[in-house]
């Protein structure tokens, strides 16, 4: 079993409860964690036996950028489900840090994860 972490991926998205929040894209820092297995005896140097982190990252970025959810909780749930199904990965955990909100409250981070 392999555990993968893609940390603080910068994505701009329209998200928020209020219309003012959704007016312009906000910077989100997204961390993705997931696990996957490679069958015993498979070549660990052959890309077709491994997960393509680039494709996974691009897919997550596109999904979030094109989303229209109001809450981070719904975005995280939908993103996790999409990635698990599309890439056949397990233990998908998405953490999103909303940097603009953190600054407003004088905080280093305001994040939600599943």
Buried (B, 14 or more C-beta within 10 A) or exposed (E): EEEBEBEEBEBEBBBBEEEEBBEEEBEBBBBBBBBBEBEEEEEEEEEEEBBEEEEBBEBBBEBBEEBEBBEBEEBBBBBBEBBBEEBEBEEBBBBBBBBEBBEEEEEEEBBBBB
